Amino acid sequence: MPDATIPLVGQPPFEQYTLTGAYDEMFAPDGSVRPAYAELARRLSALSREELQQRQRYADLTFLNQGITFTVYGNESGTERVFPYDLIPRIITADEWQQIERGLSQRIIALNHFLRDIYHDQQILRDGVIPRELVYSCRHYRREMRGLPVPRGVYTAIVGTDLVRLPDGQFVVLEDNLRVPSGVSYMLTNRAVMKRAFPRLFGAHGVRPIDHYGQALLATLRALAPDHRPEPTIALLTPGVFNSAYFEHTFLARQMGIELVEGRDLLAHDNVVYMRTTGGLRRVDVIYRRIDDDFLDPMVFRPDSVLGVPGLLNAYRAGNVVLANAIGTGVADDKAIYAYVPAIIRYYLGEEPILPNVPTYLCDRPDERTYVLEHLDELVVKAVGESGGYDMLIGPHSTREQQAQFAERIRANPRNYIAQPTLQLSCAPCFIDGMIEPRHVDLRPFILFDGEATTIVPGGLTRVALRRGSLVVNSSQGGGSKDTWVLY
């Protein structure tokens, strides 16, 4: 049995493991095992490489047989792929999780205040805390929502916030996902597969459960239902089988025991939304929508959309149906607005942010734009409204040609870009090609908010940059995931 105080880096099964300047989740700088990982290190050391490979094959086969897939758009070799899964869990201590939980609760409450304000009184704009033109120029700002009350003042009930750990061990917020956050199904299936692959490990660690997420989500959606509908009908609106997250849509609908519908399954009549069923029309009260604003109602937004429901916005305005998340929430996860979230927290809550932001340069500010253009080889540049790792430049890993292309884009549309320092994301042990090696990771916890209380299941989706040296954890860019254990 290995002693956690003795350096294990370089010893089987960690003979290929190297420590860098990044924070290592499992190992202290001297190579000794961090206390939370001691039992896991002991168990891994007792397994042969062949046993680990056998368990990895079992996990991969389980994902394949259950159809746990995602879609990569624009890939000529085929879009549908089994979600890459790493066998070795990421562990978070109880104290670390308490800090994360407090910080995320603070953040979602402040952002809901912000959304309510900008669509009503706009006091934060009058006070000059955020430039008015920054909000109005956001393509996710919806003027159709001005003055429109939403149930319980909850604009964003379902949030996925991306966290990274810096070399000093501190967690910081990388970005917020307040429109249609995805990934929670992979968090849940990772746990189910891990329990089968390592059935004895859970008892030895005291891992907090996450299986109740589906019922917690259902309870949140029920709490948002119109007051005059005590037994609401809830449906999950999906774009259909060709959407990258369709597996997640079907998974969550099953978990909650609600209907999975496409736009063609719904109709709006006299400002009420109905679902077509074999028994006739059935009224729908709450829609958990997994469709972007642009496609929700062709009578108001994109007229060419065949994914939405004509007349849906009028039913929404009349208070006869609730949408989660509300229309127009994307303004709060615009990456330029992100830079103001600490100020938003101070303005509405009178508190200092518990989880800090990453330093961010706004390219529509002339002095910051000049700095970004002069340091493209050092910075990460992102388009403010993109996700999934698209339209992004990682300076240290880019070519001169790519930097020149981004410089041109920034000059042409500076409002559309922000830049941040290239972060040393923390590393966690991963089982790669028969060896345990470090890979960069982030963490996406999922937050639910019903207007009174926040619910955060203890865990999240740990995304992994599977390619050696890569900082891009998005599955669409070759990343994978692993189970996240929060200890009691």
N, C-alpha and C positions, 0 to 999 in steps of 0.2 A: 504494500500500500504506500503510494507516494506521500511524502510530507509536503504540505502546501507551502511551507516556508523555504523549501529547497527549490531552486530554479528548475523548471521542467522544460523550458525552451531548449531545443536541441536533443531532448531525450524522447524515445518512442512514447506515444505516437506523434510527438511534436518535433521530430527531427528536421522537418522542412519549415518550421515556423520561425519567422523573423520579426523582431520588434522594430517599429519605425518611430518617427516623431509623433504619430497619431496616438491618441488614447486607446489602449487596448482593453477591451471589455473583460477579458479573462485573466490577463497577466499584468502584474505590476512592472514598472520599468526595470527592476532587477531580475525579471524572469520568474519570480515566484507567483503562485496562483492567488488571485484575489479570494478572500474568504467565501463569498457567495458562490464561487465556482469550484470550491474544493472537492465536494462530493462528485460533481460532474467530471472533474479531471480524474478522480480516482476510478470512476466507472469506465471512462474512455481508455484509460491506461490498461484496464483489465481485458479490453476487447482486442482481438486481432484485426488486422486490416481486412481480412476476408469476412469477418463477422460484420464490420461496419459497412462493407460493400453490399453484403446480403441485405442489411436493413435499409440501405439507401435504395436498392433495387425494389424492395417491397414498397417503400414509400412512393417511388416513381410509378410503379405499377398501379398502386391505389389511386393516384391522381389520374392516371390514364383511364382506368376502368370507370371512375366516377365522372369522367368528362370535365375535370377541373382544368379549364383552358382559358386562354385570353387571346386576343386578336392583335396582330401587328399589321397596321395599314401600310401599303406601299412596299411590301416585301415580296419580291418576285418568286421566292421559293415557297410561298404559301403563307397564309395569314393565321391559320388556327394552330396554336401550340399548347402543349401541356405546360402548366405553370411551373417554372423551375423551383425546386424546393431543396433547401439545405437541411441536413439531418441534425445539426448541433444547435440546441436552443440558445437564445440570448437571455441572460438573466438580469433582472432589475431588482434591487433591494427595496424593502418596504419604505425606508426613508427617502430613497430617490423617487419612488412612485408618489409618495405623499406630496413632494414638491411639484412634480409634474401635474398631478391632479388639481392642486390648488391653482397653479398657473393657467391651466387650460380652462378651468371654470371661470376664472377672472376674465380671461380673454373672450370667451363666447358671450358672457353677459355684456361686456363693454361693446362688442361688435354689434349685438342686437340693439343696444342703445343708439349706436351710430346709425344703423340702417333706419330705425324708426325716426330719428331726427332728420336725416337728409331727405326723407320722403314726406316730412311734415313741416316742422318749424324751422329747420335748417339753422339752429342756433349755433352749432359748431362752425358753420360757414360764416355766419354774421360776426362771430368773435375772431375770425381769422386764424383759427387753429389749423385748418386745412384750406388750401386755396380752392375757391369755388370752381375755377376752371378745370382743376384736376378732377373733381367729381363729375362735372358735366361732360368732360371729354372722354370719360370712361365708356367704352362701348357696351358695358353691362349695366350702365345706369339706365333705368326704364322710367321715362316720364309718365307712362301710363299708370305708375304706382303712386304718383304724387297725390297726397291727401287720402289715400285709400287705407282704411284700417285693416289690420290683419289680426286673426284670433290671438288673444292674450299678448299681443305685441311681439309675437315670436316670428321673426323673419327667417332665421336659420335655426332649425331644430336639430339638424344632423350635420355634423362637422367632422372632417378629418384633418388634423393639423400635423404638419411634418416637422419633426424635431431632429436635431443632430447634436452630437456630443463633441465638444471642442477638446483640444489636447490637455486642458487643465481639468477635465472631467465635468465641466458645466454643460447642462442641456440648454440649447437656444432654439428659438422657433425659426425655421427656414421659410415656411410659407403656410398660409391658411387655405383650406379648400371648403368653401361655403356654398357652392352651387350644387353640384351633384357628386359628392365625394364617393370614391369607390375603394375597394380593397378589403372591406370587412369580412366578406365571405372567405377570403384566403386566410385571414386571421383565424377564423373558426375551423376551417378544414385543416390548416396546419396543426392545430391543437389535436384534432381528432386523429390525424395520421400519426402524430408524435406519440399519443397514448398507446397506439398499437405497436409502433416500432420500438419504443422503450417503456414497456408497461410498468416496470418497477421503479423508474426514476421519480415519478410524481410523489409517491409516498415518502421518499427520502428527502424531498426538497420542500414540501409544503407549498405547492404552487396554487395561487389563487385562481378560482374558476372564471371562465368567460362564457360558458355555454348559455347563460341567460340573456345574451345580447338580443336575440330575436324577440323574446318576450318584453325586454326593456324597450326596444324600438316600437313594438306594437302598442305598449302602454303610452309612449310618447305621442304616437299618432292619434290614439283614441282621445288623449287629453286635449288635442287641438281641434277636435270635431266641433261643428256648430252646436250651440247650447240646446237647440230644439231637437237635436238628434241624439237621444241618450244611448241608443244602440247603433252606432254608426257602421256603415258599410265602407270598408277601406280596400283600395286597390293599388297595386303597383303598376305604374305606367312605364312600359319599356319601348324603345325604338324597334325591337324585334331581334330575330336570331342573328342578324349580321352585325349587331353592335358588339364592341370589344368586351363589354362587361355583361353579356347576356347570361353567362353562367351565374354570375352574382345575382342577377334579377330573379332568375328561377329559384335559386337557393334561398334567398330571403323571403320570397313569397311563400315557399313551403314552410320555412321556419315560423313565419307568423300566421300561417293558415289563412292567407288572404288571396284574392284573385290576382292573377298576372294578366294584364290586358295591354293591347296595343291601341293606338289611336282609333283604328277602324272598329274596335269593339265598343267604343263609347259614342254617345251623341248628346248634344245639349239642346234642350227644348224648354221654352219659357224660363230660361235662366236656371234650369236644373240639369245636372248631368246624370245620365242613365247609362247602364251597362247592358249590352245585349247578352241574354242568356237563353238557354234552350227552353226555359219557362217563361220567357217574355222579358220586358224591360225591368231593370232593378236599379233603384236610385243609388248613386255613389256620393258619399259625404266627404271622404278624405282621399286624396290622391298623393301617394308617395311617388313623385315623378322622377324618373331617371332620364329625362329628356331636357336638353338645354332650352332656355327661354325662347330662342329664335324659332323653334319648331313646335311650340305648344299650341298656338292658335293661328291658323293661316289667315283669319279675318283681321288680325291685329299685327302680327309679326311677319314672318316670311310667307308670302302668299303661295309659294311653290311647295310648302311643307305638306307631306302626306303622313307625317308621323303624329301630328297633334289632333286636336278636336275643335272644329269650327264652333265659335260661341263660348268656348271655355272661359275666356277672360270675363265675359259678361256675367256668367254664373258665379265666378269668383268675386267680382265686384258686388254682386247681390248678396254675398255671404252664404250662398247655398252649397258651396263646396270649398274645401280647404286644400291648398297645395303645400306640400312640404318637399323641399324648401320653397319659400315664397319667391315670386318673380322679382328679379332685380337684386338678388343677394350678391351677384357676382361683382358688384362695385366694391364690396368689402374685401374680396380676395384678389383684386387688382394688385399687381406687385408694386405699383407706385404708391397706392394707398397703404400697403403693408408697411412702408417706411414710417407712416404716421401712427401706427397702432399703439406704440408706447404713449404718445400724446393723447390718443383717444382714451386709453385706460385712465390716465391722469385726469382728463377733462370730465368724464362721466362718473368715475368711481372715486376720485380723489386719492388714488393709491399708486404706488410705484409698481411697475410690471414685475411679476414674480418670475416669469420666463422672459429673458431679454430677446430682442431681435438681433439679426446679423446686420452689421453696418451696411448701409445701402446707398448707392449713388443714383440720383435721379437725372437721367440724361436730358430732361427738358430744362434743367438749370444750367445756364451757360458755363459757369466755372466747373461744375461737376462733370459736365459733358466733355470739357477740354481735358480734365484729368483722365476720364475713362478712355478717350481716344488715344491718349499718350501712354496708357498702360494696358492695352488690350491683351498683351502677352502675359499679364499677371492676374487678370480679373475673370470672373464668370459673368457673362452678359446674358440677360434673359429678356424675352418679349413679355410685356406685362400681362397679357391675357392668355398665354399659352400654358399648357401642362404636358406631362408625359415625357419631358426631356426634349421637346421639339423647339426649334428656333432658339437655340441656346449655344453659346460659345464658351468653352472651357479654355481660357487663355493659355495656360502652360502646356496643354495637350493639343493646341491648334497649330495650323500652318500659317505662314505669312499671307497666303492667298485667302484663307478663311477670315483672318483678321481684317484684311482689306475689304472683304465683302460686308462684314459686320459694321465696319466704319462707315461704309456707304449707306447702309440701312439706318444707322443711328443719325447720320446727318440729314437723311431724307425725312425721318419721322422720329425725332428725339423723344416725344411723349410715349412712344411705344416700347422704350427700352429702359431697363435699370441695370446696374452692375453691382457686384458684391465681391469681396475678397475670396480667393480660392481657399476654401476651408479644408483643413485636415480632418475629414470625417473619422469618427472612431472606427476601430477594426474589431472584428469578432472572429473566432475560429470557425472555419467552414471545411467541410469534407469535399475536396476537389480532386477528381481523378485519382482516388485512392489515397490521398494524403490530406492531413489537416494543415491548412494554411490560413493566414489572416486575410480578410476582405473587408472593404469599407461598408458601413451600414448606416441607415437612418431609422427612424421610428415614426410610424403614423398611428397615434391613438385615435379612437373614435368617441366623440362627445355627443350626448343627447341633451336637449334642453326643451322643457315644456312650459317655460315662462315662470316657473317657481323654483324648480330644482334642476341641477345638472346630474346626469348619470354618465359615468365613464367606466366601462368595464376594465378591470385591471389587466392591461396588456396592450396589444396593438399589433400592427403589421410591421415587423422588422424587414425592411427591404435591403437586399444585398447586391452590391456591384460584383458580379461573379467573375468578370474579367480582371486579371491581376493588374493592379495599379489604377483601375478605373474608379472614377468618383460618381458615375451615373448609375443610380440604383433602379431606375424605372424599368419595368418589365418590357415596355415597348422598345427599350434600348439595350436589351440583353441582360437585364437584372433578374434577380430571383427573390426568394423570401425564406424566412425561417420562423419557427415558433418563438414567442416572447413570453418568458416566465416572470411574473411578478410574485415575489415571495411574501409570505405573511410576516 
